[in-house]
Amino acid sequence: MRPFGEPALDVRDVQGNILRGYGFAHAAYVWLHVADEAAGRAWVKAIIPRVTTAETWHGDKPETTLNVAVTYAGLEALGVSQGLLDDMPEEFSAGMAARADDLRDAGQDRPEHWEPGFGTGEASILVTVNARHEPALDAAVDDLTGEVDGEKISVLHVERAALLDGSREHFGFSDGFAQPAVAGDGNIAKPGDGSPEADGRWDESPLGEFILGYEDEDQQVPQAPRGPLGRNATFMVYRKLRQDVAAFRRALRERAANLGLDEEQLAAKIMGRWRDGTPVALAPGPDGHEPYLEPERINDFRYEDDPEGMRCPLGAHVRRVNPRDALGWHSTRSRRHRMIRRGMPYGPPAPDGDADDGEDRGLVFIAFCSSIRRQFEIVQAQWCADGNIFGLGEDKDWVLLADDRPNAKMTIQGHPPRFVVGQPRMVSVRAGEYLLVPSIAGLRELSR
């Protein structure tokens, strides 16, 4: 255990789904625009009793949950004082759209191509409704949207999402593995959920890496506003990512044939996991060989015995977003960049084959962290959009980012190495915002 005292966290003051995931099958992301300060504050005051907290449920889970997050523009619309606004981190104040260059969002990913209302200052409040069953979600969303008047507060956008069979994303891979273990969150950490240490242990992250008002890895309290808005809160990243499943399937088929590989083997090397979640670091498998799955080991792996990427390629997606000990010095260079992820697929499952059916589908990416710049932006811009830290030059994450350079590639290390040449667009950014998820006390402050 790291030398951090366990903080006295009041779970009744922390919103739910941050430290403890709900695990519900359905969700709706309801975006509101606040045009009148008094009406906005009154809405916040009225919604507080319905907000779900991090308290553990005793007995049956509720049919639905409700949580509230606010953009910087939303805080301005609610009349938050300039002094408190000035306390906010620069990246949150600027917003995701203004940080497009820092995030390496180019071409179709630029904010001018996003869905209407995002990145413009119109998005004020995000209400996330999670539900066990779809009818309950429909009723909750209808109630929520029926309560706004359309003038002083209006519905900007509603995005619905639902788990796919097998808890997989649209490209067919099991998702949601390797969440960070957090000291003092009340959860029992599993092997592989923390940061790898030299003695074989998996270390928990201090609470301040994810919740404002507590010490982080450097024994510092992350930047946040004074008072209730900066305590028991967190920052949230919302990013709607469209997935072109047909393009992904075509790219796999064409490149596997050129490389003399089985499509499933190539997919596993590109992602870093087999579709059922088994890491290739544990089960690299010969070409075309089916992986094995041992649930107790699904996250209990490291890269220290594979420094050259012979088992798991250096540029594989999961190795980029969570390098574990791959950057040297055990986890020292990667542990400060973890995020809690609560995303969910949207859109219908893709039909068989690689013909485009024209449906919009993808992932609503949600992340919670105490520093958007240090945690989300570094992973996105320096680990996914650039390969320098992994010794890969300008190579980008082959799945996440398109690359129209003639020399764009992914390297599958080996003797000899194989090169996945060409990097078509398979994922596009359709919307995005940075938000603050206040504590219950913080919401009360906003309502005043």
N, C-alpha and C positions, 0 to 999 in steps of 0.2 A: 504494500500500500504506500502511496506517495505521502510525503509529509504535509498533507493538508488536513486541517480539522474538518470534520463533517459539519457543514453549515446548518443552522436551524432554518430549514426551508418550510415555509407555511404553504402546504399544497393547496389550501383553500383560497390562496391569493394568486396562484399561478394558473393560467388557462390550461385546459386539457389538450391532449394530443401532441404536446411538446416533449415532455420527459417520458410520458407513457402513451404509446400509440393506441388508438381505439381499435384498429383492426376491422372496421366496418367495411361492408362491400360496396357501399354507394356514397357519393358525395356530390355536393353542389357548391360552386364558388359564386356567390352573389355579390356583384360589384355595385356600389352605390356612389352617386355624386351628390355632395352636400352644397347647396346653393345659398343656404341661410344658416347663419351661425346659431341662432337661438333654437331653430328647429333641429339642427344637428345635435346640439347638446341635449335637447329634450329626448331625441331618439336614443341617444346613448344611455341616458338615465333609465329609460323604459326597458331597454334590452338587457341591462345588467343582471336582473334576476334569472334570466334564461341562459346566461353564459355558463358553459360547462367548465369546471375546474379540474385540477389534477388529483382530486381526491379519489381514492380507490373505491370502486363500487362494491357494495355488499349485496349479494343476491344477483338477480337478473340485471343485465345491462339495459339501459334505456333504449327506446326505439330510435331516437335521434339525439344528436348533440349540436351545440351551436358555439361558435367562437368568432371573435372580432379582432381585426387588425386594421391599422390606419396608416396611410401614406403620409409623407411629409406635407403634400398639398392638403390632405385631409386634416392634419393637425392645424394648418393655417386656417382652413375653412371653419374649424371648431373654435377658433379664437385663442389658441395657445399663445402665450406671451413670447415675444421675440427673444427674451433672455433664455427661456427654455429651448426654443428652437435653435439658438446659437450653440447650445450645449451638444447638439446632435453631431454624430460623425459626418464628415464631409460627403462620403459616398451615399449615405442615406438622404441627406439634404438635397443632393444633386438628383438622385433618382436613377433608375437603371437606364433609361433612354439616354440621358446625358453622359453615361459611362460607357456607351457603345464602343468607342475606340479602345478604351481600357479593356473591355471584355472581348475584343477582336471580333465583334459582330459586324460582318461585312455582307455586301450584296443583298440577297433577299432577307437576311437577318436584321438589316438596319431598321430602326424604329419607324421610319417613314412607310415601311411595308407591313407594319403590325396591324392588328385588328383595330377598328375605330375605338377611340377613347383611352387607349393605353399609351403611356409615355407623353401625354399632353397636359397633365395636371388635372384632368377631369376625374380620374379615379380617386375617390376620397377614402372609402371604407370597403373592406372585404369582409363579408360574413361567410364563414365556412360552415356548411351543414353536412354532418356525416350521419348516415342512417344504416340500419341493419337490413332494411328491406326497401325496395323502390317505392311502393305506395306511401310509406311513411315519409320518404324524402319529398315526394311530390306534394304532400299535404303541408309539410313544413315550409317548403319554398313558396307555395301559394300563400300561406299565411304571412310570411315575411314580406314578400313583394306587394301584397295587398294592403300592407300597413303604411306604405309611403305614399305621399300625395302627388308625386310626379312633377311638382314644381319646386318646392323648397328642398325636397329630397327625391331623387329619381333613381330608377334602376338603370345602370349603365350597361351591364352585361351579366348573363347567367351562363356559367360553364358547368355542365354535368359530367360526372366521371363515374366509373364503376370498375371493380376488379374483373379481370379476365379469368377464364378457367385456369386453375393451377397457379394463380397469383403471378402470372407472367405478363410481360409488356408485349407490345404489338409485334416486335421482331421475334418473339417466341422464347425469350429467356426469362427464367424465374428471377424475380426482382425483390429488393428490400433487404438484402443481406448486409451484414457487417455494419450495424449501427454502432456508434461510439458508446462505450460504457462510461457512465457518469457517476462519480462519487457523490453519495448523499441523495440520489434521486429515488431511493426506495426500491430499485429493481435489483434483481440478482443477475450479475453479468455472466455471460457464457464465454468460453474460450474463443478468442478471435474477435470479440467485440471491442476490446480495448486496444492499447498500443503495446507492441511487443518489446519486452525488456531482455537484457542479456542473459538472465538466469532462467529463461523459459517462461516467465510469468507474462500475463497480460495485464497492463496497468490501466486503471480508470482515469478519466480526465476530470479535473476539478470542475465544480459547478459553474464557475465564472466563464468557462469556455462557451457556455450556452445560455446562461441566465444572467441578466444584468444585476449588478449590485453585489457580486461575490468575486473572490479572487480567482484569477485564471492561472494558466501554467507558469507565468512569470511572477506570480503572487502580486499581481496588479489588478485593480478593479477596472474593467473595460469602460471606455468613454460612453457616457449616457447622461441624460438630463438629471438635474437635481430633483429630489422629492419622489413622489409615488411613481412618476412616469419612468424613472430609472431604476426601479427595484422590482424584482420578480417578474420582469418583462424579458422579451427577447426580440431580435430582429428576424424578419421573415423575407425569404426570397421566393417570389412567384414568377414562374417562367413556363409559358405554354409552348411546348415543342411538338410540332407536327412531324410524324414519322411516315415516310414514303416506303411502305412495306414492299410494294412491287419493285421499286428501284433496288432495295436491299437484296431481295431475292435474286433479281437479275444479276446484280454485282457479284453475289456469291457464286452463282452458277457459272458465269463467264470466267471468273478468276480462278475458281477451283479447277476448271477444265484446263486453263492455261498453265497452272502450276502442277497439275497432276495430283491434286489433293481431293479427298472426299469433302463434300460441301460442309458436313457437320464438323469435320476436323478443322477446316478453315474458319468456320464461324466461331468455334471455340477459341482458336488462337487469336482471332481478332478481338473477341470480347474478353478473354481471360477466364471464362467459365463456360462449361458445357450448358446446354439449354436448361437442364434440370438444376443448375446451380453448382454442380461439382466444379471446384477450381482446377484449372489445368496445371497449377503448381503442384497439386497432389496426384492428378491423373492426366498426364500429358497424352498418353495413349499413342500407339502407332497410327499411321494414316488409315482412316476409315474404321478404327476400332471404337466400339461403344464404350462410353465412360462408366465408371462405377460411382455409386453414391453411398456415402456413409454419413448419415445426418449429424452425428456427434462431431464430425470433423469438417463440416461445411464451411466454417470460417477459421478453423484452427490451423492456419498455415502462414508461412513467412516466405520471403524471397532471398534470405541470406545464403541459402544453399544453391541459388540460381542467379548469381550476379550477372551473368552474361545473357540471360533470357533464353536459355536453351529449352526450358520447360514452359515457362510463361513468357512470351515476347515482351521486351522492354516497353513497347508502345501499346500493349493490350489495354483496352478501356479500363478494366477494373484495377490494373496496376497503375495507371495514370491517376485515377481519381482517389485511390487509397494506396500509396506506395508502401505502406507498412514500414519495413526496414530496408527497402530497396535503395534509399538515398544515402545509406551509410549511417554510422553512429546509432545503430539500432533504430529507434523511432524519433530521435531528437529532431530531425529535419522535417518530419511529416506530422507530428502529433498536434501541432498548433493549427492545423488546417482541416480538421474534421468538421463534419456537419451532421445534424440530425435531419434525416430525410423522411418526408411523409407524402410523397407524390402518389398519383393514381392515374391509370390510363383513362383516356376519353375516346369516344367514338366506337363504332362497332368493330368486331374482329374482322380481319381481312379474309376474303375468300381464298381458296387454294389457287396456286398458280402465281405468275408474275405479271398479270395484266392489271393495269390501274383501273379500279372501279369508281374512282372519283370521290370517294368518301373521305371526309376529314377525320383523321384519327391520330392519336399520339399520346403524349404524356404531359400531365400537369405536374411539373416539377416544383416541389415545395421543400425548402430547407430552413432550418432554424439555427441561428448562431449569434454570438455576442459581438462579432466583428464581420460585417459583410465583406470588407476589403480583404482582411487577412484570411478568412475562411472560404467564402464563395469565389471572390474575384481572383485570388491567386490560383485556385484549382482550375477555374475556367480559362484564364488567360495564359498562365505560365505552365500549367501541367497538361491541359487539353489542347490549347491552341498553339502550343510551341513544344518542341521536344528537347530543347537544349539541356534542361536539368537531368534528363535521362540519357544524355549522350546521343541524341537522335537528330541534332541540328534543328531544322525548321519543320520536321515532320509533325503533323497534327493528328489528333485522335481520329482514326479512320472512320469510325461510326458516327461520331458526334458532329464533325465539321467537314464541310466540303472544301476542296482545294483544287482550283483550276490551273495551277502551275503545271507545265508539261512534265516536270520531274517529281510530281506528287506521288507518294508511295507510303506503304507500311512495310517494315522489315520483319520477317519471321526468322529469327536467328537460328542457325543450324550449320551443318557442314555438308554442302554449301548452304548459305542463307537463301531464302526465297523472298521475292519482292512482290507485294500486292500493289500493282501499278495502277495509277488513276484513282481519283477520289471523288466520285459523284456525290451530289447532294442527296442525302437520305434523311436528314433532320433539319428542320427550319424553325427558327424562333418566330412565333406568331403573336406573342404578347409578353409583357414583363413589367413588374413593379417591385420596388423595395418597400417594406412595411415594418411598422412597430407593432408587436403584439403586447399590449399593456397588461399589467396585472389587474386584478379586480379593483384594488385601490386606485390604480392608474385610470381605469375607466370611470371611477367615481370622480376623480380629479377632472377628467375631460367633461363630465356632465355638469360640473360647476362652472 
